[in-house]
Amino acid sequence: MTSLRPLLPALLVALGCSVDAFVVVSPGPLRVSASLPVGEVPAALLTAERRLATVACDAARPCPSASSSEVVVRCEAGACALAPFALRSTSVDVDLDTDATFRDYAGALRGVEVQSAELQLRGAHPGSAVGPLVLWWGPTSEATPSRRLGAVPRTALGSSPFNAPVVVDAAGVDALEAHILGGAHRFRVRVDGAFEVGAGVLPDAQVELVVQLRLTLQTSL
């Protein structure tokens, strides 16, 4: 979705004046996936509905251990619990030149602002929690993007779809804006953080994260 504001610049251009215009572009949606080690959770900790069972523990009755180092079972307040899973997504490339509106104005680009960013999560269920999550960006020459673009705090998952605004990192945003203004219109993003299994059904073994970016372009008409 794009918008050009206001109508006055078009009139000034018709009169031969050079004016600034502001255009909003939304590349994406940008989809990345992350694998969670739900298949490594000990069967003794699960109910038939694939929820965490209440299993008592103490010094004499230790919790069952997992065969994978990605799953840590610990005794908390007399009951077995899972430590948060590490969530590390794949990377996805962003090519702004594939956006027709960006191409129309890229030749006269004078400024770029990251207006907002949002994260959506699919494949998880109510009763668990996700986060904190970190959104990273980097040039396409980097195998793993390492510049922090922003973060989402820990959030409990409810019945509504997870859709959270990203609290942007000023230094990371400045670096991305400079990257684009310098003529590099391609970059990549990824997400990492934590996933806490709670009282709900276990998440899918592979969850999807959707990144929504909105950029404001300052151009000359």
Order of alpha helices (4+ residues) and beta strands (2+ residues): beta-alpha-beta-beta-beta-beta-beta-beta-alpha-beta-beta-beta-beta-beta-beta-alpha-beta-beta
